[in-house]
Amino acid sequence: MSKVTEIFGTMVFDEAVMREKLPPEAYERMALTLKKGKRLDIETANIIASAMKDWAIELGATHFTHWFQPMTGVTAEKHDSFIAPSKDGKIIMDFTGKELVSGESDASSFPSGGLRATFEARGYTAWDPTSFAFVKDNTLYIPTAFCSFGGEALDGKTPLLRSMEAVNREALRILRLFGNDTVTAVKSTVGAEQEYFLIDTEMFDRRPDLIYTGRTLFGAKAPKGQELDDHYFGIIKPRVKEFMAELDEELWKVGVLSKTEHNEGAPCQHELAPIFGTTNIATDHNQLTMELMQKIAKKHGMVCILHEKPFSGVAGSGKHNNWSLSTDTGANLLEPGDTPFENAQFLLFLTAVIKAVDDYQELLRISVASAGNDHRLGASEAPPAVVSMFLGDEITAVLDAIENEGSVDAKDKEMMKIGVHVLPKFPKASSDRNRTSPFAFTGNKFEFRMLGASASIASANIVLNTAVAEVLKRFADELEGASDFNSALHNLIRRTVIAHKRILFNGNGYDDAWIAEAEARGLANLRTTPDALDRYLDEKNIKLFTENKVFSENEMKARHQIHMERYAKVLNIEARTMVGMVRGSILPAVAKYVRELSEAGIAARDFIGNAPLTFERETVALLTELSEKAYALMKALDSANIEAKALKCPRDRAHAYKNTVLPLMEELRVAVDSMERRVPAKDWPYPSYGNILFGVK
């Protein structure tokens, strides 16, 4: 591997490259765009486009693409070459400011939730200059937003940028109240930890369910899973280490700050964590990370699985969204300092987040809702579907003191005492970690742990930014009109703590007693995606997004329809796959084994007389009973799937899949998995969990 410092960012048209390649005037105008959001004029765009093209060609690029994030969950790109005809019949390599700034795409071919009809095809991509262009696979990638002919957002980037503007605007108002006139921008920042599975390609290719749905629809639990906790942080296998090394190098080239990698809890599960970045760029980088994971895994004879629950009975894969607010002067607004009780600015921002999470808990749950994540939430290594906040003992004590008009004793940092003299002493953290909490404070940021592994982080951060912006706006409105700022500030913080302490919980989120307590507190327990989506168009949610200019009401209705439709489509594909596997492979395999066992039993009885053949007789009887049950469930599932798909209303369709199709799928799985446990491995048509989970050597 090359030196990291030599390869990092070599394929990125970043500020250092701009400073070198652009004329001073053009660079200054671009710098203002990056720092203050100033709009570029077309003349400057032409200069930048020419320099960007020359730089990309030097790196081997022959094409460019506007790289955008439609509401499909994955990125999209259309490649155009740089070639243009010249008068002598030859070609020149050309790229204009107009081509850089905007492009066209067929908007009707992407999910639009009714915003675009099939005959209304035109859509536009618009350059996002705050996210650097990069070269990959001999193509210049230009991060862009995607909108319809009427200007409605059809992607994740556009509303994310709008939400970042909202939180910037309102956070600056708060800072001005504290006399801070030097900060000119506040940005939300994110570090997105990414979990994933790596399995052998041969195993993957023999599983139709993994191919079509990304998860195993059948599979008896292996004798060993993660019970011994021997995989987590364990020695990384050489084959996986080679994959990780190449992944790091490719990510570093395109400017992704890949930092940490390790084995996760389940067999063949792993994690990658980057260094924090501005939310918009972090979102782009996470999309790149997922793409490169899947691409590079294939080169090493493996498949990278990003489904939230690809294997029953072991931990699923999530994405931990570490969110904070930072100023352009380098200050973290969620940093408590040495004495958080005396840090009024921190306490105001902290209570703003508490109020935002409590007021818009349903939206936060909706932001992580998907058919795949429904299988994961509340399971091993995942928080429950109930949104709550963990603050830790120190911050909780501070808020208790504020509520009760008390005080907090200042004390030096407690030192860790391990009991071995040769080991170094180090300060103990102010709070423990709570991995069962959906929204945990971890020192100077909040870790939102509910996101699924395959999700774009845009959705969750749109909600976080907008909700916090709304609360900061209300705080600023109240404090700006106060005659006594300090008194008003104290009263506001105390009132907010008292009103929203129901969302705070430092205990075990896996405990059934907590779920009952949470519901008694009035917290929402939206267990499934359709249940969560039913709350999306609540009046308060529409008001939140429209008043902060993040979504129009039509854009929200479109997203609601898209998410309902996607849920139904995912379950439709899964149900059809299950029916095909049972009818085409599983039942014939079981029937063949039953026939062989019966024939063997008859032959043995003829040989030894009428001695009882318990194994053969009981196994044949049980498998016959299970086969009949599986066959009946398969037919019922097939019919229910057809009926659900035929429903016209997206909401009715989604709920039909949840209420009728999904329970039949779960019943059918139980029957099939019971048969798998009783059929020899050589006769079972698909690789077992043991083969898959422990197949990467």
Buried (B, 14 or more C-beta within 10 A) or exposed (E): EEEEEEBBBBBBBBBEBBEEBBEEEBBEBBBEBBEEBEEBEEEBBBBBBBBBBEBBBEBEBBBBBBBBBBBEBEBBBBBBBBEEEEEEEEEEBBBBBEBBBBBEBEBBEBBBBEBBEEEBBEBBBBBBBBBBBBBBEEBBBBBBBBBBBEEBBBBBBBBBBBBBBBBBBBBBBBBEBEEBEEBEBBBBBBBBBBBBBBBBBEBBEBBBBBEBBBBBBBBBBBEEBBEEEEBBEEEBBEBBEBBBEBBBBBBBBBBBBBEEBEBBBBBBBBBBBBEBBBBBBBBBBBBBBBBBBBBBBEEBEBBBBBBBBBBBBBBBBBBBBBBBBBBBEEBBBBBBEEEBBEBBBBBBBBBBBBBBBBBBBBBBBBBBBBBBBBBBBBBBBBBBBBBBBBBBEBBBBBBEBBBEEEEBEEEEEEEEEEEEEEEEEEEEBBBEEBBBBBBBBBBBBBBBBBBBBBBBBBBBBBBBBBBBBBBBBBBBEBBEEBEEEEEBBBEBBBBBBEEBBBBBBBBEBBEEEBBEBBEEBEBBBBBBBBBBBBBBEEEEBBEBBBEBBBBBEBBBBBBBBBBBBBBBBBBBBBBBBBBBBBBEBBBEBBEEBBEEBBEEBEEEBEEEEEEEBEEBBEBBEBBBEBBEBBBEBBBBBBEBBEEBBEBEEBBBBBBBBBEBBBEBBEBBBEBBBBBBEBBEEEEBBBBBBBBBBBBBE
